[in-house]
């Protein structure tokens, strides 16, 4: 799932997952069987963001009643404010309508082979005193069947941990980072155990589990994070040896920091995916890049990805070259691009008119062409290793992030190999 908070750096790494067929071959990779050949086949997928973990910028209509008071900014405060009964009714309706089987069919028809599905710990291991509500697994169970019917593989992504691993609203709770305090790590392991066991008979479709989305390494003990990753690997593979295990780079260098960790040679670990998230809109310097500079920055990632010693996917990325999408930086917050984001050190680069809300058809012809160049360059770069998963399939109103609309408008290639501007990274 995507981070909707202030941070989303250009280099995020998360390892990921699998791909699909309704009657898939099984590839023996290392000493374990995984139903997708991550050694030789390219992951081409999309995130189903905003479904089981709310993000204000993806579904602003849910949060609009509190746009002035700012008292509801994430799923925690949403459920806390509504109360169990009202929150359960509202979210059950959301879960049953935001993504349907038709979306899985469309995703497959667009030439993709994976979906990454973010889910919070509270769906599988709720804690006493939390306001969160449950029922997500009833819908997720259906989604696994939809994926099977559509020939898609599923990467299940633990997007929120107890205490919040990054303080982002997409962790479920915006604010302090209290993960690694008290029992939060062991509680996260319990969530992973429950999730992995629940889908242990569905590994023909659920090919990978991501242990934790975007732990903010600069605010955490990285040695303890590595210990958690090792424990999480043992937990997931203990439920089924047919899972690949995905780890996030914690915003550390995905090549130099993580090479040598959790490899067959270093620890005997098999089928580990490193996931890195690549955005170019979450700093003043990034939003100030020219369109050609955005392309060059994307292309520069190709050799770095190829230099990793594990399967490595770019598990989140976008066509956006601005942070203009409404509430992308948090409920009620502005953008760096037009200089309206307070305390960001940003200055005016350009207008967000047409980029904040609406659809891609409302973008200027130049913006559309620049977006198409940028997307194609990223596809070239990210396929230099294991592949990619776009963020996100749909939004209510963020034009540069809505893959369903981008594809319909001809700005994202369908199939992904039919690029309008191929070879940009080799020119």
C-alpha positions, -999 to +999 in steps of 0.1 A: +000+000+000+013+034-005+023+059+022+000+089+023+020+108+049+045+135+046+074+112+040+074+087+010+110+092-001+122+085-036+140+054-025+120+030-004+126-007-006+103-035+001+108-070-010+078-088-023+060-116-039+044-138-065+025-142-097-003-164-110-021-189-131-054-206-124-037-240-126-001-228-120+031-247-125+052-249-093+088-239-096+113-253-072+133-224-060+160-232-035+147-259-011+111-246-012+083-246-037+068-213-048+040-210-074+057-183-093+091-184-110+107-153-095+141-163-109+131-159-145+097-143-148+089-106-143+065-094-116+041-069-131+015-059-106-006-033-089-014-024-053-050-025-040-045+005-018-071+021+004-091-012+006-084-028+040-063+001+053-078+035+049-057+064+035-074+099+034-059+108+000-072+076-017-107+079-004-111+115+007-149+112+008-146+090+039-127+117+057-144+148+044-166+153+074-135+160+095-116+181+070-121+212+091-118+198+126-089+175+117-100+151+145-101+121+122-070+115+102-065+078+099-083+045+104-076+045+142-093+078+148-120+070+122-131+039+141-126+055+175-149+084+165-176+064+149-176+036+175-176-002+168-211-006+154-211+024+130-175+019+119-182-018+112-213-009+091-194+018+072-163-002+066-181-034+056-198-015+029-165+000+018-147-034+018-175-048-004-176-020-029-141-004-032-127-035-050-148-062-066-142-092-087-145-071-118-114-052-108-094-084-106-106-093-141-096-059-154-062-061-138-056-094-155-068-081-188-043-052-185-015-078-187-006-078-150+002-109-130+003-098-093-018-078-068-003-066-036-030-063-009-022-042+022-038-053+055-035-042+091-026-063+121-060-056+136-077-077+109-059-109+120-047-102+156-067-074+172-056-060+205-077-052+236-085-015+237-081-009+200-110+008+183-104-010+150-131-033+137-128-067+120-144-085+091-117-078+065-109-115+061-143-124+049-138-102+019-101-111+015-110-147+014-133-139-016-105-119-032-082-149-031-108-168-052-111-138-075-074-137-080-074-175-087-101-171-113-083-141-130-049-159-130-033-134-106-008-140-078-012-122-045+013-106-022-002-101+013+014-071+029+012-064+066+008-026+062+003-016+098+019-030+130+010-024+167+023+010+178+029+021+142+062+013+125+065+046+108+039+071+122+022+074+088-015+074+084-012+043+062+001+023+092-034+028+106-024+054+131-007+087+124+017+101+150+043+086+173+063+055+162+059+031+191+066-002+173+095-020+190+082-008+224+067-032+249+051-063+232+046-047+198+071-069+180+058-102+194+023-090+186+033-084+150+047-119+149+014-132+161-004-113+133+020-128+107+015-162+121-023-159+119-022-145+084+002-171+071-017-200+087-050-187+074-039-188+038-015-218+040-038-238+017-039-210-009-002-208-018-011-215-054-023-179-054-008-163-022+028-167-032+044-142-008+038-124+025+055-091+033+065-090+069+060-052+074+054-022+051+078+007+054+093+005+088+110+038+093+146+027+098+159+061+109+135+060+139+140+023+147+167+000+160+178-017+127+195-046+145+161-054+161+144-050+128+167-076+113+160-099+141+123-094+135+127-101+098+145-134+107+117-143+131+090-133+107+107-155+080+106-185+103+070-178+112+058-175+076+077-205+064+066-224+094+031-221+082+040-231+047+072-237+029+055-226-003+055-189+007+082-164-004+090-139+023+091-103+015+111-077+035+111-039+032+143-019+030+133+004+058+144+033+036+180+021+038+200+017+006+184-014-010+217-025-025+245-017-002+227-021+031+207-052+025+231-073+003+244-102+024+214-103+046+189-133+046+206-151+017+212-188+013+249-182+018+246-159+048+218-177+068+204-205+047+172-185+040+154-193+007+130-173-014+134-139+002+122-108-018+134-073-011+108-046-017+118-011-024+094+019-029+104+045-054+087+079-054+101+112-067+076+136-051+083+136-014+110+163-011+113+198-024+142+188-046+123+160-062+092+180-071+115+206-087+130+181-111+123+186-148+104+158-167+137+146-183+154+146-149+126+124-135+133+100-163+170+100-157+165+094-120+143+064-127+168+050-152+196+053-127+179+028-104+181+000-130+218-009-124+213-007-086+184-030-087+203-055-108+231-053-082+211-068-054+216-103-042+180-112-036+148-110-057+141-073-057+109-056-067+098-020-067+067-027-047+053+008-048+058+035-075+037+060-094+034+080-125+032+112-104+058+139-108+041+162-083+027+158-048-004+177-058-030+149-051-054+161-025-043+151+010-014+130-003+007+145+025-020+140+051-055+152+058-058+189+053-022+194+042-010+211+010+017+203-015+054+210-020+049+215-057+028+247-053+045+257-020+014+251+002+028+224+024+036+240+057+071+235+073+083+215+043+110+239+031+094+239-003+088+268-026+065+273-056+074+251-086+041+251-104+003+251-101-016+221-089-046+229-110-058+198-126-034+176-106-050+178-072-083+162-081-100+150-113-089+124-139-059+121-162-080+133-191-081+167-174-043+170-175-027+191-202-013+173-232+022+181-221+016+167-186+001+135-202+031+131-225+056+137-196+037+112-175+038+086-202+076+090-207+081+087-169+060+056-166+078+038-195+112+047-182+103+032-148+091+001-164+124-003-182+144+003-150+124-018-126+124-048-150+161-050-147+156-073-118+125-090-105+098-065-114+073-040-100+040-032-084+023+001-092+006+022-065-023+021-068-052+005-088-078+032-081-083+064-062-114+087-058-097+117-073-059+115-076-052+116-114-015+107-115-019+077-092-050+059-106-037+030-127-072+020-139-077+054-154-041+057-166-045+025-186-079+035-200-065+068-211-036+051-229-009+066-206+000+032-191+008+005-216-015-024-220+001-049-220+030-034-200+055-045-227+039-024-254+056+009-245+052+041-264+088+052-254+108+020-250+146+020-244+148+054-227+172+039-201+195+026-228+197+057-248 
